[in-house]
């Protein structure tokens, strides 16, 4: 399944009164902060599962991974704290 990232950024931007570029920058910053300061070993393990070209995934790489996980486990419920 091909993800239309721009449509996602535009929808979130409209809902939050910001630009699509700001949405992407905020997502990238949140991902970067999570990778630079993982809260525990379980978080570190999860982060290693996300395929990415660099050390920290881009928003697009993260959305691809989450989308794939959701598709593979559509009948399961996950709780994130």
N, C-alpha and C positions, 0 to 999 in steps of 0.2 A: 504494500500500500504506500503510495506516494503522499507525503505530508505537504500541505501548502503552508509553509512557515509564514509567508507574508500575510496570508489571510488570518492566521492566528495572531500575529503581532498587531495587525490592524484592528481586529475585534477587541483584543485586550486594551489597546490604546484608546479606542473609542469609549470603552466602559470606564476607563480611568482618567480620561481627559489629558492624555499625553500623546506623544508621537510614537509611531511603530518603532523607530530607532531607539527611543527611550525605553520601551518595553524590552527590546533585545538586550540593551546595555544593562538594564536592571537584572535581567535573568542571568546574564554572563557574570555579573558581579556577585550575585547570590551563589552561583555554582562555584566560582573561584573562592569565595569566603568559606564555603563548606569544605572544599578540598584542602584549603590551607589550614583549617582548624577543625578537623573531624572530632566529633564529641566522644567517640569511643571506638573500640576495635570492630564492632559490628558495622559501624559506618564506614570505617576504612575498608573492610572486606567488600561491602556493597560497592564502594567507589571503584575498586579494582575490577569489578564486573562490567563496568561501562566502557565499551570500546570507544577509543578516541585516537586521533592522530597525534595529539600533543600529550602533555602531562595532565591537562585539565580539559574535559569535554566542552565543546561549544554548546550553546543552547540547542542548536539543531541536532547535534550528536546525542544530547541528553533526551530530547523529545523522541528521537528515533528509538532509543533504548527503552524508555518508559512505554512507548506505544507498543513495541514488540513484547515487552513483559505483560502488558495488559491483554494483548491479543492471545498470547500463549496461555494465560491464566484467567480467562474471562469468567469462569465459573467460581473463582475463588475471591475471597475478600481479604484485603490487606489493611492492617492498621499501622499507621506511622505516627510515632510520637514526636 
